Amino acid sequence: MTLLVLLLLLLPGVPLAAPWQTLRRDPVIALGRVVLLALAFWIVGFWFLRWLPIGLTGLVAVVSALTLLLAAWHRRELRSWAAELGGSVRENPGPLLLILGVLALRAIPLLLVPVAPGADMSMHSMMARLILDADGVPTSHAPLLPIADFGGYGAGMPSFAAVLAHLAAIDAARAAFWAATVSQMVVVLALYAAARTLLGPARRLLGPPALHTAEPVSSWPATLAAVAIACGSRDPQAHFLWGGNPTVLSFALAVAALPLLALLRSARPALVLAPALLLAAAAETHAVIPYGLGLVVLVTMAALAARERRNFTFSFIFSELKPWALGAATATLLAILLMLPWATGVHVDLTPGERQWIQEWQRLPSHVPNVPGWLVPPALVWHVGVRLGVPFVLLLAAGLWLGRRHRVHPGVLEGALVLATLALIANTYVWWLPGSVALYPDRLGNLFTLPATLLLARVLDAEAIRPTLGLVPRRVLLALGGVAVLFGVGYWHVRGVRNVSVTDDDLAAFAWISQSVPRPELIENNYGDAGIWLPAMTGHPVRNAHVNIVYMDDVKPWRSASLPTWLYIGSKRVYEDASPYDPAATLTNTTCFARRFHQGDAAVYERIGPATCLAPPP
């Protein structure tokens, strides 16, 4: 059953990846293209249910039928591709084995806890449940929240989770946990593809000399760089702790689109569809990342053009630049068209209070340093280093040291990416860019992993270093890579597992609520314990649910007017914010509450006293 679900989920990625000839023999590139394109296909395809209400079963049936037809049409090409990949794996299995090891280790938390870490994931799981209950695109968040639309906050990851839950017959919260885990998995695949492509074949855009001399970065340097940065940096791994996995998935999708956009030579539909799907899916998952990355890429392209302006001859512009620009523009336009089913039903109208909250939140000292204006540049560099973590800084310092020793200096590509990202984060102080409300500095910090991977891969692939790297036994490389992966993945995942509020006692209480409390009866809860998971796991609305800032003012009047007759107190509190109900005090307050069920420290109470027994809403 598991293999069948996996096959159905990955099937759409195969015909989408097949037309791409560049680096097609690289098994890691092939794996990344198939997985990320399949994810993008399901995320984008889900929103077409708004126009074609055939249900999730109908969506899976239509997608599978179309994919099988395309595979049958291209069966010879696919058979040849499979044979090429098999030969490549036999010749050099090391990079694929190390990457697969990273993917496997990312899945370990699934064996340890029932739901994903972080309060944010309770919201994403709730959205997945709404999709399952609607068997398509919901028209609102009812009956779980009084929000009149659906999708104002990106539902890319919840939509994929809903498809997974539908296929695998698992609950929405568990499927969302899988989707969060996959989001962390695919980062290393996207960074590997960027290192091999943007430092190789895609460099033809820099001019005719680069066109003739640029070769792809070797697989081992790209593997070691991608694994080291993906597993050694704090972000995006730390997003797993608090539930910011849609940001991570959007980052992986957007980064995966860059190599395909750079490789375009025409507007062939079979080619432009892949990067268009990735861009559209990234925007529908978390629009902050593709918007921020798009601004960074535009600045970087301008810097590269200025650096290589002598190579932009008349013949080069028409032979190389014009067909690339036509293909990239077509892919971007197609991405916009693919987003129409989502965008036409979304109504985001931030109130002045919500905009002020976002601005104050963006400027928290934990997000940007609070220093005088003249100290902002050095303070930002220090702050970014602290956010990305000591291992990331050490890896970057080692790369710079090796590069200097062997005369491999940071290039314009890496430098421009870093400076443009720093400028975006500095925009937090002034909000002069359009859409500044969406440019969260803590999310934009993920973008630094791209230039860091490119730099480290280029250094390891340098002519002076590559022979030395080639002398190291493959077993030693795998062992060193395995240690790095265990340290990075293990550290953040262990912390993430500790941040899960749902225990076995809570699951028992949830089962009792499902049987004894009618839906959609409103339940009072603490924000910091398992109560925020009730909407996703039992279908009961709670007064203190996790809500995105887009809808914060929409739910305030409802919270103030609500008078729930039930109270849930979880067995494990991971946040103190908005958690007014103490277990011991509530148990002894017999004039207000009567305990109806408990197991361990998880308890369900019925309110028997007046409305004044309830704590003020958050």
N, C-alpha and C positions, 0 to 999 in steps of 0.2 A: 504493500500500500504506500509506504514512504517513497519508494522508488518511482511509483506511478505519479504521485503528487509532484515530486521533483522534476520528472520528465515533462509533465504538463506545464509547470511553471517556467522551465528553461526553454521549452520548445520554440517560442517566438523569437528567441535571440539567435537561433542557428541560421535561418535564411537571411536575417538582417546583417549578420556578420560575414556571411559567405562571400559577398561581392568584393570585399576589401582584400586586395592582393598584397599590399605592403606588410611585411612581417607576419604573413599568414602562417608560416611554419613554426612560429614561436608559440609553444603550448600555453604559456602564461598570458600572452596577448590574446590568443584565441579564447581562453577561459574568461578573461576579463570582458572581452567584447560580447560574448554570448550572455554572460550573467547580467551585466549592466544594461544591455539592450533589452533583455527579457524583462528586467525590472521596469525600465522606462516604458516598455510597451504596455504592461499591465496598469501602470499608474496613469498613463495618458488614455488608454483604452477605456478605463473605468468611467471616465467622465462622459463618454459618448452614450452611456446608458441614460443620461439626461434627455437625449434626443431620440434614443432607440430603446425604449423600456422593455428589454427582453430578460431582465433579471441576471443574477450572477451565473446561474447555470447556462443560460443562453449565451452570455459573454464567453464563458469557457468553451462552449461547444463551437461557436462561430470562430473564435481565435484558433482553436485546435484544428478545425477543418481547413481554414485558410493556410495555416502553417504547414499542414501535411500536404496540401496541394502544391504549395511552393517548393517544399522539399522534394516531392516527386518530380516536379518540373526540372529542378536542378540536381537530380540525384547523381549524375555523373560527376559534376563539379564537387558535390559534397563527399562523394566516395574518394575522389582524388585528394581532397583536403584532409580527410580522415587518415589516409595513407601517409601523407606528408607529415602530419602531426605525430603519428605513431613512430615514424623514423626519427623525428627530432627528439622525442622523449627518450628513445633508446640511445641516441648519441649523447645527450646531455640532460639527464633526469634531475640533476641537483636543484636548479632554480625552481622547477615546478614542485619538487618535494618540499622545499623550504616554504614556499608560498602556501602550499596545502597545509603545512604544519601550522602556519599562522591562522589560517581559516579554521582549522580544527580547534585550536586553543581558544579562539574567540567564542566558541560554542559551549565552553565549560560551564558558565553560569546557568545555562538552561538545565543542567543536571542538579543544581544546588538549591534554587529558589523557584517559587511558582510564578512570579511576575517580574517584570523588569524594574530596575532601580529608578527612583526619582518620581516626584509628584507629577511632573510633566507627562510621564508615560501613562498615568491614570487617565489623563485627558485624551491622549492618542488612542488608548484602548477603548474609551467610551465612544469615540468617533467611529472606530471600527465596528463596535456593537450596533451603533445607529445604522451603519451601512448594511450590516447583516439583517437587522430587523426590517429594514425597508426593502431588502433584496434589490438594491440599486442605489441611486443617488438620493439621499434624504432631502426633503424640502426645508427642513429646519432641524433644530436640536431637540425638539419636543419628542417624548415627554420628559427628557432628562434635564433639560435646561430651557428657560424661556428665551431662546435665541431664534429669531425669525428666519434666518438663512443658514446655509451650510457651505463651508469651503472658504469663508473669509480668511480663516487661518488655514494654511496649506494642509490638505488632506492626502498628500501623496503617499506617505508611509501608512496611515490608517487604511487607505483603499487597497494597498497591496496586502496588508494584514487581513483585511476582510476576505479577499480572494483566497488567501492561504487558509483561513479558517473554514471557508466554504468547501474547499477541496479536501482538506485533511480532517474535517469534522471535529475541530477543536474549538474551544471558546475564544472569544475575541481578545481577551487579555493575554492568553498564551500565544496566540498568533502575533499579537503586537510585540511580545517579547522576542519571538523569532525574527520579526522584521527589524527590531532594534539591533539584534545580534548581527543580522546580515548587513545592516548599515555600517557597522564597525568593520565587518569582514572586507567589504569591497573597496575600502580606502587604499589598501596596499596594491590592489589590482590596478586602480586608476593611476596611482603614482608611478608604478612600474611602466605602464603604457606611456605616460608622459615622458619619463626619462629616456625610454628607447626611441621615441618618435620625435619629440621636440628638439632633442639634441642630435638628431640624425636626419632622416629623409625630409622632415619639415623645414630644415634650414635652407632649402632651395629658395624660400621667399626672401632670403637675405641677399640674393644676387647670384649671377652665373658662377663666380668662383666657388661659393659654398655649394652650389648645385652639383659641381663635379667632384668635390672633395669630401663632402659630408657623408659619413657612413653611420649606420645605427650604433648606438652605444651597445657594447657587448652585454649578453644576458646576465652574467654574474655580477658585474658592477651595478647594473640597473637593479638586480634583485637585492643585493646587499644594501644599496642606498634606500630603496623603497621600504624594505623591512626595518632597517635601522631607524628611519625617520617615522614611519607609521607606528612602530612599537616603542620608540624612545621619546616621542614628544608628548607633552601633557595634553594638548589639544591636537586632534579631536577626541582622544581617548577619554578625557575627563568628562566629556558630554554624557558618557555612559552613566556617570554617578547621579546626575540630576535629571536625566531623561531627555536631553537635547539631541536625540538621535536623528530626527528629521533634518537638522542642520548638517549632520555628518553624511547622511544619504544624499542630500542635495549637493554637498561638496564633491562627493565621489562621482555623481552623475555629471556635474558641470566640468570637472577635471577630465573625465573620460571623453567629453565632447571635444575638448581642445585638440588632441592629436588628429581626430577625424576631420575636423574643420581645417586644420593645417595641411592635411594630405589631399584635400579636394582639388581636382584638376578640371572639373566640369560640373554642370548642373544635372547630371544623370540622376533620374529619380531613385534608382537602386542605391546610389551613394549618399545623396543628400538626406534621405529619409532617416538614416542612423543618427547623425549629429542633431538633426531636428528633433527627433524623439528624445534624445538625452537632454537637450536644452529645455524642451517643454516640460519634461518630467522633473527636472531640477527646479524650475520655477513653480510648478504645482506642489512640490514638496516643501520648499522653504525659499521664498523669493529673494531673501537677503543675499544668499550666496551667489546665484547667477548674476544678480544686479551688481554686487560688489566686484565679483571676478570679471564681469564684462568691462567695468570701468578700468580695472587694473590692466586688463589685456589691451584695451585701446591705448592707454598711456605707454605700455610696453612696446606696442607696434610702432607708435610714433618715435620712441627712442631708438628702436632698431632701424627704422627708415632713415633717421638722421645719421646714425652711425654708418650705415651702408649706402649712403646717398649716391656715391660714385658708381655703384653697381647698377643703379636704376636707369639703365640705358633704354632707349626707345624700343629696341628689339626685345629686351627682357620684360618690359612692361606688358607688351602685347603677347609674348610667348608664354610667360609664366604668371605674371601678376593679374592680368585681365581674366583668364579662365578661373584662377583661384578666387578672385573677388566675386565673380559671377556665381560660382558654386557656394561660397560662404553666404552671400546675400540671399540666394535661393533657400539655403538651409535655415537661415534666420527667419525668413518670411514664412516658410513652412511650419517652423516651430510656433510662430504666432497663430497661424491658422489652426494648428493642432490644439492650442490652448483655448480656443473659442468656447467649446462646451463648458469648460470650467469658468473662464473669465466672464462670460455673459450672465452667469447666475450668481456672481459674487458682488456684494455691495459692502464695501469697507468705507465707513464714514466715521473717522476718529473725531471724538469730541475734543474741545480744548483741554479738558481735564485729562483725557487719555494721552494727548500729545505732550502735555506737561509732565505727566508721570513717566512717559518713555524717555523724555529728555533728561529728567533727573536720574532715572535709572541708568541711562547710558553713561552719565558722568560720575557714577559712583567711584570712589577711590579704587575699588577692586577691578574696575574696567578701564579707567584711564587715570594717570597720576594727577593729583591736584597740586599743581605747581604754577609759579608765575610764567607768563608767556615765553620769556626768553629761555626758560629751562625746559620747555616742552620737548624739543627734539631729543636731547640726551635722555630725558626722563622717560620718553616713550620707548626708546631702544631698550633701556633697562627694564621697563615694565613688561615689554613683549618677551624679553628673555626669561623673566620670572614666571610669566604665564605659561610659556612653552616648556619650562622645566629645566633642571640641571642636566639631565641626560641629553636633551636636545641641544643645549648650549655647548656641551662637551663634544658632541658629534660634529656640530658646525665648526667649532674651533679646531678639531682634528682635521676636518676637511680643508679648512683654510691653511693650516700649517703644512699639510701634505702638498697642497697645491702650490704654496710658495716655495717649498723645498724643491719641487720638480717643475717649477715655472708654469703652473697651471693656475691662472688667476681668475677670479670671478668675472664672468662675461657680462655683456650688456643685458642679456636676457634675464639672468638671475638678479642683477642689480636693479633693473627697472621694475621687476616684479616686487622686490622688497620695498623700494622707495615709494612706489605707487600705493602699496598696501599701507605703509606707514602714513602716507598722506590721507588715505581714507579714514584711518583711525583718528588722525588729528582733526578731521572734519567734525568729530564729536563735540569739540569745543565751540564751534562757530555755526554749524548747520548751514553752510552756504551751498552745498550740493543739492540738487533736486532729489527728493526721496530720502533725505537724511534721516527721517523718522525710521526708516527700515535698515539703516546701516549700523547695526549693533556691533560695538567694538569687540566684544568677547567672541562673537561669531566670526568676524573678519579675521581674527587671529589664526584661524585654521588655514588661511591662504598662505601663510609663511611656510607651511610644509612643502608646498610645490617648489619654490626656488631652492629650498634647502636640499630636496631630493635631487634636483637637477645639478646643483653644484657638486654634491657628494658623488653622484654617478659619473660626472665628467672628470672629476679628479681620479676616481678609481679606474677609469677607462683610459687615462693618459698613457702615452707610449712609454713613458719612463716607469710607470707603476704597473701597467698591465702584465708585463712578463713576470714581475715578482708575484703578482696575484695568481698568475697561472701556475707558479711553482708550488703554491700552497695546496696540499691534498684536499680533494673535494670533501672528504669526511671532516676535515678540520674546519672548512668553511661552513659546512652544515652544523657542526657542533657549536661554533661561535655564534652563528645565526640563531641556533636554538636557545642558547643562553640568553641572548638579547631579547628574543621573543618571550621567553618565560619570565624575564624580569619585567619588561614593559607591560605585557598583557596580564601577567599574574598580579602585578601591583594594582593596576587600575580595576581589574575585575574583582579582586578580593575586596577592595574598598566599595565597589559597586554593590556586591552581594550584601555587605553590611548595611547598606542604605535601603534595603528592601523592608517595607513595613508589614507585609502580609506574611503571617505565620500559619502553621497548621491549626492553631486555635482559632484564628480568624476565618480560615476556610470552613471550619465546623460551624462557626456563627453565621457565615454567609449562607451555608446550606439551610440552617434553621430559618433565616430571614426569607429565603426563596420559597419555603413551604408555608410560613406562618404570617408573613406580612404581605398583604395584597399590593400589587403594582397598579398604578405608580404612586404609592403612598410615600410621602416625603419623610426623610430621615435626617435628624440632626447629627452632626459629627464633628470630630476634631480634624483639622487639616493635616496634622502631623502624624497620624496613624493610618491604619488600613481603611478607615472610613471613606477616604476619597476614592477607593477602588470599588465601592458598592455600585455605582452606575454601570461600570463595565462588566462586573462579575455577577450581579443579580438583577440589573435593570431597574433599580430603585434610584430615584433622584435624591441627592443630598444637598443640604443648604450650603455647605462649605466645600464645594467642588473646586478643582483646579480649573481656572478659566484663563484663556489668553487675553492679553491687554486689549485686543481688538473688540472683545465683547464685555469688558469689565463694567462699563457704565450701563450696559443692557441688563445685567443681572442684579445691580444694586437695589433698585426698587423692589424687585421680587424677593430678595433676601430679607429686606426690612419688613415686608408684609407677610412673609411666610410664618406659619405657626405649626411646626412639625410635632406629631404626637409620638414619635419614636426617637430614641437616642442610641447611637452606636459608639462604643469606646473600644478601640483596638488594643491588642496585647503588646504592641511595640511602637513606641513613639520615636520617630526619626527627625521630626521638626518640632520646635516649640512654638512657631508662629501660628496664630489663630487656632490655638488648641486649648480652650478654656476649661474643658471638662476633665477634672482629676478623678481617677478611678475610685480612690478611697472616699473622697468627699461625696461623690455621686452615690455610692453605695449606701452611705449613712443618711443621705437626704431623702428620707422616706416620705416626706410630705410632697415632694415634687416628682419623684421617679420610683417606679417599681421594676425590679429586675425580672425579666421574663426568660432569659437564657444566659448561660455563661459557660465557658470552657477555658480553663487557665485564666489568663488576664483579659480575654476578650469577653465583652458583655453587651447584651441588648436590653435596653430599658424602654418602658412605656411611660410617657409623661402623664401623670395623674393630677398634677397641680396646675395652677394658672399659667398664663403665657409668660409671666414674670420669672418663672423658673428657668427660662431659656436665656442663655448668654446673648449679649448684643451681637448682631451679625458682623462679620469682618469688613 
